[in-house]
Amino acid sequence: MSNMLDLKQYKTIVLDCDGVVLNSNQTKVDAYYNTAKRLGGTDAQAQAFVDYHIKLGSIPRNDKIRYYITEILKVPLTPELFQEYMDTFTEILDETLMQCEVAPALMDLKNKTAQAKWMLMSGGDQSELREIFPRRGLDTLFELGIYGGPTKKTEHLQTLIADGAIQFPALFIGDSRFDHQASTGAGLSFVFLSDWTDMPDWQAYCEQHQITVVAHMHAMLGH
């Protein structure tokens, strides 16, 4: 694997958060389900919320919550109701993000790619990530910063390339369809990490698009 991927060539490495840096995809699924239940949703409504979240992948939660209220609950979207869902989701998620596993090879990968600057780019809420990562002692790994929702990854990439923060050649390490589309659309190389992904049809998708697949971060180091 390491022969196919020369990590030394990259000046910038962009990492997705959920399923790449943190083993938090199931955490996010549970947070959507429990948010729906805590605010009076049925099991079926909560499951529909989860299904929509998985279908959309790395899209900021704002869009998913709006969809849940208008299309699944079929009630009027008011600022108060929207905020109630956002606050509940944040509260549930915060408890669990502090506990979920960090990729075991993260520091090894950092050391192996000392020539590159790192950036975290997530579909998760930006202000939340910028609070949690320092609390977990992970923020210093990302010299180029931590970026998230509600701004979409495509927009972040466009801005950061335009202002010179992302230097090429650049690599994006992700675990979703949207990670692949956003990064390659912006001219970055892409590697798909499969062990923690919650993308249902990832094998077929990666084969169809001839994507480099690595089981976990250790494998990128040739372990």
C-alpha positions in Angstrom: 0.0 0.0 0.0 2.7 2.4 1.0 4.4 1.8 -2.4 1.2 2.9 -4.2 1.0 6.0 -2.1 4.0 8.2 -1.6 3.1 10.3 1.4 6.3 12.3 1.1 5.1 14.1 -2.0 2.3 16.0 -0.4 2.5 19.6 0.9 -1.0 19.6 2.5 -3.0 16.7 4.0 -6.7 17.2 4.7 -8.3 14.8 7.0 -12.0 14.1 7.5 -13.1 13.8 11.1 -15.8 11.1 11.6 -14.6 7.7 10.6 -11.0 8.9 9.9 -9.6 10.8 12.9 -12.3 9.7 15.3 -14.3 6.5 15.3 -17.4 8.5 15.5 -19.7 7.5 12.7 -21.8 5.3 14.9 -21.7 8.1 17.5 -23.3 10.4 15.0 -25.9 7.9 14.0 -26.9 7.4 17.7 -27.0 11.2 18.2 -29.5 11.6 15.3 -31.6 8.7 16.6 -31.6 9.9 20.2 -32.3 13.5 19.3 -35.4 12.5 17.5 -36.5 10.3 20.4 -35.8 12.8 23.1 -37.9 15.4 21.3 -40.9 13.1 20.9 -40.3 11.2 17.6 -41.4 7.7 17.0 -38.9 4.8 16.4 -39.8 5.0 12.7 -39.3 8.7 12.5 -36.0 8.4 14.4 -34.8 5.7 12.0 -35.9 7.8 9.0 -33.7 10.6 10.4 -30.7 8.2 10.6 -31.3 6.9 7.1 -31.3 10.4 5.7 -28.2 11.3 7.6 -26.3 8.2 6.2 -27.6 8.9 2.7 -26.3 12.4 2.8 -22.9 11.6 4.4 -20.7 14.5 5.2 -23.3 17.3 4.8 -23.7 19.7 7.7 -26.4 18.8 10.2 -28.4 22.0 9.6 -29.7 20.6 6.3 -30.6 17.3 7.9 -32.5 18.8 10.8 -34.5 21.0 8.4 -35.4 18.0 6.3 -36.4 16.0 9.4 -38.7 18.7 10.7 -40.3 19.5 7.3 -40.3 16.1 5.5 -40.4 13.5 8.2 -42.3 15.2 11.0 -44.1 17.3 8.4 -44.5 20.3 10.7 -43.7 24.0 10.1 -40.1 24.9 10.4 -39.8 27.7 13.0 -36.5 29.2 14.2 -37.4 28.0 17.8 -38.0 24.4 16.8 -34.9 24.3 14.6 -32.8 25.6 17.4 -34.3 23.1 19.9 -33.2 20.3 17.6 -29.7 21.8 17.0 -29.1 22.3 20.8 -30.4 18.8 21.7 -28.2 17.2 19.0 -25.1 19.2 20.2 -25.7 18.3 23.8 -26.0 14.5 23.0 -23.0 14.5 20.7 -20.7 16.5 22.9 -21.0 13.8 25.6 -20.0 11.0 23.2 -17.4 12.8 21.1 -15.2 13.2 24.2 -15.2 9.4 24.6 -14.9 7.9 21.1 -11.7 6.3 19.9 -9.0 8.3 18.1 -7.3 6.6 15.1 -4.4 4.6 16.8 -1.9 5.5 14.0 -2.7 9.3 14.0 0.6 10.3 15.6 2.6 7.9 13.4 1.0 9.4 10.3 1.8 12.9 11.6 5.4 12.0 12.1 5.7 10.2 8.7 4.3 13.3 6.9 6.4 15.9 8.7 6.9 17.8 5.4 3.1 18.4 5.0 0.8 20.7 6.9 -2.4 19.2 8.2 -6.0 20.5 8.2 -9.2 18.9 9.6 -12.3 19.2 7.4 -15.6 17.8 8.7 -19.3 17.9 8.0 -19.6 18.3 11.7 -20.2 21.7 13.3 -17.1 23.9 13.1 -17.5 25.7 16.5 -18.1 22.3 18.2 -15.0 20.7 16.7 -12.9 23.7 17.7 -14.0 23.2 21.3 -13.7 19.4 21.4 -10.3 19.0 19.7 -8.4 21.1 22.2 -10.1 19.3 25.0 -8.9 16.0 23.5 -5.4 17.4 22.9 -5.7 17.0 19.1 -5.9 20.5 17.8 -2.1 21.0 17.6 -1.9 18.4 14.9 -3.8 20.6 12.5 -1.5 23.7 11.8 -3.8 24.8 9.0 -6.9 24.8 11.2 -10.1 23.0 11.8 -13.0 23.5 9.4 -16.6 22.3 9.5 -20.3 23.0 9.0 -22.5 24.8 8.3 -20.1 25.7 5.5 -19.8 22.7 3.0 -16.5 21.1 2.3 -16.6 22.1 -1.3 -16.8 25.8 -0.2 -14.1 25.4 2.4 -11.8 23.8 -0.2 -12.5 26.5 -2.8 -11.7 29.3 -0.3 -8.6 27.7 1.2 -7.1 26.9 -2.2 -7.8 30.5 -3.4 -6.1 32.0 -0.4 -3.1 29.7 -0.6 -3.6 27.8 2.6 -3.8 24.5 0.7 -0.6 23.9 -1.2 -0.4 21.3 -3.9 0.2 18.4 -4.2 -2.5 17.8 -1.6 -4.1 14.7 -0.2 -7.6 14.3 1.3 -8.2 11.3 3.6 -11.9 10.6 3.8 -14.6 7.9 4.2 -17.6 9.0 2.2 -18.8 9.7 -1.4 -19.0 13.4 -0.6 -15.4 13.5 0.6 -14.3 11.9 -2.7 -16.4 14.2 -4.8 -15.4 17.4 -3.0 -11.7 16.7 -2.8 -11.1 15.4 -6.4 -13.4 18.1 -7.7 -11.0 20.6 -6.1 -7.9 18.8 -7.5 -6.7 16.9 -4.4 -5.6 13.3 -4.4 -8.0 11.1 -2.4 -7.7 8.0 -0.2 -10.7 6.2 1.2 -10.4 4.7 4.7 -12.8 1.8 4.9 -12.7 0.3 8.5 -14.9 2.9 10.2 -17.0 4.1 7.2 -20.8 4.0 7.4 -21.2 4.4 3.6 -23.4 1.4 2.6 -22.1 0.8 -0.9 -18.5 1.9 -0.6 -16.9 -1.1 -2.2 -18.9 -0.7 -5.5 -18.4 3.1 -5.4 -14.6 2.9 -4.9 -14.3 0.2 -7.6 -16.4 2.2 -10.0 -14.2 5.3 -9.5 -10.9 3.5 -9.1 -10.3 5.0 -5.7 -7.3 4.0 -3.6 -8.8 2.2 -0.5 -6.9 1.7 2.7 -8.5 -0.3 5.6 -7.2 1.9 8.3 -4.5 4.5 9.0 -1.9 1.9 10.0 -2.0 0.5 6.4 -1.1 3.9 5.0 2.2 3.6 6.9 2.8 0.1 5.5 1.9 -1.7 8.7 
